[in-house]
Structures are given as structure tokens and as C-alpha cells.
């Protein structure tokens, strides 16, 4: 499940896309969210985080939303 993370001030996450790294070895989730839920959608930003799949079920294992910094996708210069 992918949902807000108040500990990182990551609210209102949603409208995600899933893409592979430039070298096709990793999956990334690209989504929007906001840091300050009082400001509403005018304060949303775009984020990208690595995710993986559970080897037993095949279901995606998403990280908790946050602000990084995160490593760049594998194969990106």
C-alpha cells in the first residue's frame, strides 16, 4: 500500500506511474504529493522512489513516501 507519511510531511500522495530505470534493472514509482496539507494542491511536488516486488506473492513493495535525497536510478548518468 502507498499512502501518506506524516513523519516525513508527505501528504496527499497519488496519481502514480511506474517506470523502469534506464538500464531496466529497477522499478521506480513517480507520484505527486504535498508537504503542507493546509496549503492544498497548489503546494504539490513530483517525486520518484525505488520500489521492489515481493518474491513470494509478486506484489509490489512500496516505500513510505518522503523527500529524499534518494539515489538516482540505475543506469542514469
C-alpha positions in Angstrom: 0.0 0.0 0.0 1.2 3.5 -0.8 -0.1 6.3 1.5 0.8 9.5 3.3 3.7 9.6 5.7 3.2 12.3 8.4 6.7 11.6 9.8 8.2 12.9 6.5 5.5 15.5 6.0 4.3 13.7 2.8 0.6 14.1 2.4 -1.9 13.6 -0.4 0.2 11.2 -2.4 -1.4 9.8 -5.5 -1.6 9.6 -9.3 1.4 7.3 -9.6 3.1 5.9 -12.6 5.6 3.0 -12.7 8.7 3.2 -14.8 12.0 1.2 -15.1 15.5 2.6 -14.6 17.5 3.5 -17.8 19.3 0.1 -17.6 16.0 -1.8 -17.0 17.2 -3.3 -13.7 15.0 -1.3 -11.2 11.4 -0.2 -10.9 10.5 3.3 -9.8 7.3 5.0 -8.7 6.7 8.5 -9.9 3.9 10.3 -7.9 2.8 13.7 -6.6 2.1 14.8 -3.1 2.4 17.8 -0.8 4.4 18.8 2.2 1.8 21.1 3.8 -1.7 19.8 3.6 -3.0 23.2 4.7 -1.8 24.8 1.5 -3.6 22.2 -0.5 -2.8 21.1 -4.1 -1.1 24.4 -5.0 1.9 23.1 -3.0 2.3 19.7 -4.5 5.5 18.3 -5.9 6.6 15.4 -8.1 8.7 12.6 -6.5 10.4 9.4 -7.6 11.3 6.5 -5.4 12.6 3.0 -6.0 10.3 0.0 -5.2 10.6 -3.7 -5.5 8.4 -6.8 -5.7 7.8 -9.5 -3.1 9.4 -12.7 -4.4 6.7 -14.9 -2.9 3.5 -13.0 -3.9 4.7 -10.9 -6.8 3.0 -7.9 -5.3 4.9 -4.5 -5.3 6.5 -3.4 -2.1 6.3 0.4 -2.0 8.4 2.7 0.2 6.9 5.2 2.6 6.6 8.5 0.7 9.3 11.0 1.6 11.6 13.7 0.2 15.0 12.1 0.0 17.5 12.7 -1.2 17.5 9.3 -2.9 20.0 7.6 -5.1 19.4 8.1 -8.8 18.0 5.2 -10.9 20.5 2.6 -12.0 22.0 3.4 -15.4 21.3 7.1 -15.1 24.3 9.3 -15.7 
